[in-house]
Amino acid sequence: MKNLKTITGVALMILICFTSCQSEIDDVQGQNPNTNSANSTTTNNLERTSMYDGSFDDFLDGASCSSILLPVSAKVNGVQVSILSQLDYQQVISIFGQFNNDQDTVVLQFPFKVKLSNYTEATVNNQTEYNAILNACTSAEASGEDAISSVNITFPITILTYNLSLQQTGSVVITSEQQLYAYMSNVSSTELYSVKYPISVTIADGTKLTISSDAELQAAITASLKTDAAMEAAVENSKKLEAILVNGKFKVDSFVSAGVNSATNYKDYTVDFANNLSVSAVNLLNTTVNGTYAVSSQVDVFLNLNFSGNASFLLLNNKWKVTSFTASTISMQSSTNAAVTLVLKQI
């Protein structure tokens, strides 16, 4: 009986010790948000921010989870194009830019190679195989498992490693996104780690931030994703604006500079935007003022006007920030002086 009591006592002490140690780990992890495991939010954040970003050639393949490895051949709006290097991307962009109210198409010619979000390469032999890649990308985007391209970490950074007893076991210097992705995708269930802060990141709008904790990293990612969403919305709005411009004719309804509205200088002119990015203004005497225009976007939508040969229309040459638009009215302000405004009204 004495031996049984002794054995029972030792077992109880071991159980208490194990429970205490486990609680200590849980407590420390809860109190120290910079201590992470394989399934922590920070691991997910760092893995997604370090995935291979294939969005740079989305105009070609429409898939941000992968990029096409060059060379590749394609028909762009029916025109045969050989893309041997990234310098040849301009061929595609130029064909797209010939008209701004057409449906741009790219027909890729098989086989070709792609680089996937996990940095591996694959040969695509037919449309069925490529559809599988595109569908996997769509699923990853829908489930929030795709790359976060709106946050770029400045390397090198250092990862401090720990065992489950919270004893530091070493450190790893990470010098690239690919190395960070490999590390985060291979964190085991028996190890913990922390990021050695501070680190520097650049978010979608070009702002550079100093990050001092996992919580700040999460906040930066949340903010950057909102900015990224706003930029995507601006792209869609720019397309809508282009369609409105090309499909209508306009009058200068208001042009305010230095507090003076000089719209009367343009009252006899009709402004017509063509789908080849030219713009003309014609008055009742058939006097024509020619120019060019371009619609662009960042977080906002912009309309660039560039007239020539007429003093009044030269005043309209500006990069205009589009503050609002409908099918009938486009309101803008100068991107350099918000007090200078222009309103075009469809006739």
C-alpha positions in Angstrom: 0.0 0.0 0.0 2.9 2.4 0.8 4.4 1.7 -2.6 1.0 2.2 -4.2 0.7 5.6 -2.4 4.2 6.5 -3.5 3.6 5.6 -7.1 0.2 7.4 -7.1 1.9 10.5 -5.6 4.6 10.5 -8.2 2.1 10.1 -11.0 0.0 12.9 -9.5 3.1 15.2 -9.3 4.0 14.4 -13.0 0.4 15.1 -14.0 0.3 18.4 -12.1 3.7 19.4 -13.6 2.6 18.5 -17.1 -0.7 20.4 -16.7 1.2 23.4 -15.2 3.7 23.4 -18.1 1.0 23.1 -20.6 -0.9 26.0 -19.0 2.3 28.0 -18.9 2.8 27.5 -22.7 -0.8 28.4 -23.3 -0.6 31.5 -21.0 2.6 32.7 -22.6 1.2 32.2 -26.1 -1.8 34.1 -25.1 0.1 36.9 -23.4 2.8 37.0 -26.1 1.2 37.4 -29.5 4.6 37.2 -31.2 5.0 33.5 -30.3 3.5 31.4 -33.1 2.7 27.9 -34.1 2.1 26.2 -37.4 -1.6 27.1 -37.4 -1.4 30.7 -36.0 -2.8 33.7 -37.7 0.7 35.1 -38.2 1.9 31.9 -39.9 -1.0 32.2 -42.3 -0.3 35.9 -42.9 3.4 35.4 -43.5 2.8 32.4 -45.8 0.3 34.3 -47.9 2.4 37.5 -48.1 5.4 35.4 -49.3 3.6 33.3 -51.9 4.8 33.8 -55.5 2.8 36.7 -56.9 1.7 36.0 -60.4 -0.5 39.1 -60.7 2.0 41.1 -62.8 0.9 39.4 -66.1 -2.8 39.2 -65.3 -3.5 41.2 -68.5 -2.2 38.1 -70.3 -3.6 35.2 -68.3 -6.1 36.6 -65.9 -4.7 34.5 -63.1 -3.0 36.1 -60.1 -2.0 32.7 -58.6 0.4 31.9 -61.4 2.4 33.5 -64.2 3.3 32.3 -67.6 6.9 31.5 -68.1 8.3 33.0 -71.3 8.5 32.4 -74.2 4.9 31.9 -75.2 2.8 32.6 -78.3 -0.7 33.9 -78.3 -3.3 35.6 -80.5 -4.2 39.0 -79.0 -7.4 40.4 -80.4 -6.7 38.1 -83.3 -3.2 39.3 -83.9 -0.4 36.7 -83.6 2.2 37.7 -81.0 5.4 36.0 -79.8 6.3 37.0 -76.3 9.9 36.2 -75.8 10.6 38.4 -72.8 8.8 40.9 -70.6 9.8 43.6 -73.0 7.3 42.1 -75.4 4.4 42.7 -72.9 4.2 46.1 -74.5 3.0 44.5 -77.8 0.0 43.1 -75.9 -0.7 46.3 -74.1 -0.4 48.3 -77.3 -2.9 46.1 -79.0 -5.3 46.4 -76.1 -4.9 50.1 -76.1 -5.8 50.7 -79.8 -9.5 50.9 -78.8 -11.1 51.3 -75.4 -14.6 50.0 -76.1 -13.8 46.6 -77.5 -13.5 43.2 -75.8 -9.9 42.3 -75.5 -9.0 38.6 -75.9 -5.9 36.5 -75.5 -5.7 33.0 -76.8 -2.6 31.2 -75.5 -1.0 28.5 -77.6 -0.2 25.3 -75.9 2.1 23.9 -74.6 3.6 26.5 -72.2 4.9 26.6 -68.7 3.6 28.4 -65.6 5.0 29.2 -62.2 2.6 28.5 -59.4 2.0 30.3 -56.1 4.2 27.7 -54.2 7.1 28.5 -56.6 6.9 25.3 -58.5 6.7 25.1 -62.3 4.3 23.1 -64.4 3.9 22.4 -68.1 0.4 23.0 -69.4 -0.4 20.9 -72.5 -4.1 21.8 -73.1 -7.0 23.9 -72.1 -8.3 21.3 -69.7 -5.1 21.3 -67.7 -5.1 25.1 -67.7 -8.7 25.3 -66.6 -7.7 23.1 -63.5 -5.1 25.7 -62.6 -7.5 28.6 -63.1 -10.2 26.9 -61.1 -7.8 26.2 -58.2 -6.9 29.9 -58.2 -10.5 30.9 -58.1 -11.1 28.5 -55.1 -8.0 29.9 -53.3 -9.2 33.5 -53.7 -12.7 32.5 -52.5 -11.4 30.9 -49.4 -8.8 33.5 -48.6 -5.9 31.2 -49.3 -4.4 33.1 -52.2 -1.3 35.4 -52.1 -1.5 38.7 -50.3 0.3 40.9 -52.9 -0.6 44.2 -51.3 2.1 43.8 -48.5 5.8 43.6 -49.4 8.2 42.8 -46.6 11.7 44.3 -46.7 14.3 41.6 -46.3 16.3 40.3 -44.5 14.2 39.5 -41.4 15.1 37.1 -38.5 12.9 34.3 -37.2 13.6 33.2 -33.6 12.8 29.5 -33.0 11.6 27.8 -29.8 10.6 24.4 -28.5 7.3 23.7 -26.8 8.9 24.6 -23.4 9.4 28.1 -24.8 13.2 27.6 -24.8 14.9 29.4 -27.7 16.5 26.8 -30.0 18.0 29.2 -32.6 17.4 31.8 -35.2 17.0 31.9 -39.0 17.8 34.8 -41.2 15.2 35.0 -44.1 16.4 36.9 -47.2 13.6 36.4 -49.7 9.9 35.8 -50.1 10.6 32.3 -51.4 12.7 31.4 -48.4 10.0 32.8 -46.1 7.3 30.9 -47.8 9.3 27.7 -47.5 9.8 28.3 -43.8 6.2 29.1 -43.0 4.8 26.2 -45.1 7.0 23.8 -43.2 6.6 24.9 -39.6 6.1 21.6 -37.6 3.6 21.0 -34.8 6.5 20.6 -32.3 8.0 24.0 -32.7 7.2 27.7 -32.1 8.7 30.8 -33.5 8.6 34.5 -33.3 9.5 37.3 -35.7 12.3 39.5 -34.5 10.7 43.0 -34.8 10.8 45.7 -36.0 10.5 44.9 -39.7 9.6 47.1 -42.6 6.8 46.6 -45.1 5.4 48.5 -48.1 1.6 48.4 -48.6 -0.5 48.7 -51.7 -0.5 52.5 -52.1 3.3 52.7 -51.7 3.3 53.6 -48.0 6.3 52.3 -46.0 5.5 51.1 -42.5 7.6 49.9 -39.5 6.0 46.9 -37.9 6.7 46.1 -34.3 4.4 43.2 -33.5 2.2 40.5 -35.0 -0.8 42.7 -34.2 0.6 45.5 -36.2 1.4 43.2 -39.1 -2.3 42.0 -39.0 -3.4 45.7 -39.0 -1.2 46.5 -41.9 -2.5 43.6 -43.9 -6.1 44.5 -43.2 -5.5 48.1 -44.2 -3.6 47.1 -47.4 -6.4 44.6 -48.4 -8.9 47.5 -48.1 -6.7 49.7 -50.3 -6.2 46.8 -52.7 -10.0 46.4 -53.0 -10.4 50.1 -53.6 -7.8 50.0 -56.4 -9.6 47.0 -58.0 -12.9 49.0 -57.7 -11.2 52.0 -59.3 -10.1 49.8 -62.3 -13.7 48.7 -62.8 -15.0 52.3 -62.5 -12.3 53.5 -65.1 -13.7 50.9 -67.6 -17.3 52.2 -66.9 -16.1 55.8 -67.4 -14.4 55.0 -70.7 -17.6 53.5 -72.0 -19.6 56.6 -71.0 -17.1 58.9 -72.7 -17.0 57.0 -76.0 -20.7 56.5 -76.2 -21.7 60.1 -75.6 -21.0 63.7 -76.5 -20.5 66.4 -73.9 -20.7 70.0 -73.0 -18.4 71.8 -70.5 -21.1 72.5 -67.9 -18.7 74.1 -65.4 -15.0 75.0 -65.2 -14.0 76.8 -62.0 -10.5 78.2 -61.5 -9.5 80.8 -59.0 -13.1 81.0 -57.9 -14.3 81.9 -61.4 -16.6 79.8 -63.6 -15.6 80.2 -67.2 -17.9 77.6 -68.7 -19.3 80.2 -71.1 -16.0 80.1 -73.0 -17.0 76.6 -74.1 -20.8 77.0 -74.6 -20.6 76.6 -78.4 -18.5 73.5 -78.3 -19.4 69.8 -78.4 -16.7 67.5 -76.9 -16.5 64.1 -78.5 -14.3 61.2 -77.1 -13.3 58.6 -79.7 -12.4 55.0 -78.9 -8.9 55.5 -80.2 -8.1 57.9 -77.2 -8.5 61.0 -79.3 -10.8 63.8 -78.3 -12.2 66.7 -80.4 -14.2 69.8 -79.6 -16.3 71.3 -82.5 -18.2 74.6 -82.3 -21.1 75.9 -84.4 -18.8 77.2 -87.0 -17.2 73.8 -87.4 -14.0 75.0 -85.8 -12.3 71.9 -84.3 -9.9 71.6 -81.4 -8.1 68.3 -81.3 -6.5 66.5 -78.4 -6.0 63.2 -76.7 -7.2 61.7 -73.5 -6.5 58.8 -71.2 -8.4 57.2 -68.3 -6.3 55.7 -65.5 -6.8 54.5 -62.0 -5.0 54.1 -58.6 -7.3 54.3 -55.6 -9.2 56.9 -57.6 -10.1 57.3 -61.3 -8.3 59.9 -63.3 -9.0 61.5 -66.7 -6.0 63.1 -68.5 -6.9 65.8 -71.1 -4.4 67.1 -73.5 -5.8 69.7 -76.0 -3.7 71.8 -78.5 -4.1 75.0 -80.5 -6.8 76.7 -78.5 -6.1 78.9 -75.5 -9.4 78.1 -73.7 -9.0 74.4 -74.1 -5.4 74.5 -73.1 -6.7 75.5 -69.7 -8.4 72.1 -69.5 -5.2 70.2 -69.9 -4.8 68.5 -66.6 -4.8 65.2 -64.7 -8.4 65.3 -63.4 -9.5 63.2 -60.4 -13.0 62.0 -61.1 -14.9 62.7 -57.9 -18.2 61.3 -59.3 -19.8 60.2 -62.5 -23.1 59.0 -63.9 -24.2 58.3 -67.5 -25.0 62.0 -67.9 -22.5 63.9 -65.7 -18.8 63.6 -64.9 -17.5 65.8 -62.0 -13.7 66.2 -61.6 -11.1 68.2 -59.7 -7.5 68.9 -60.5 -5.2 66.3 -59.0 -2.8 69.1 -58.0 -5.4 71.8 -56.9 -8.7 70.6 -55.5 -10.1 74.2 -56.0 -10.0 73.8 -59.8 -13.0 71.8 -60.9 -14.5 70.6 -64.2 -17.9 69.2 -65.0 -18.8 67.6 -68.3 -22.5 67.0 -69.0 -23.8 64.7 -71.7 -26.0 66.2 -74.4 
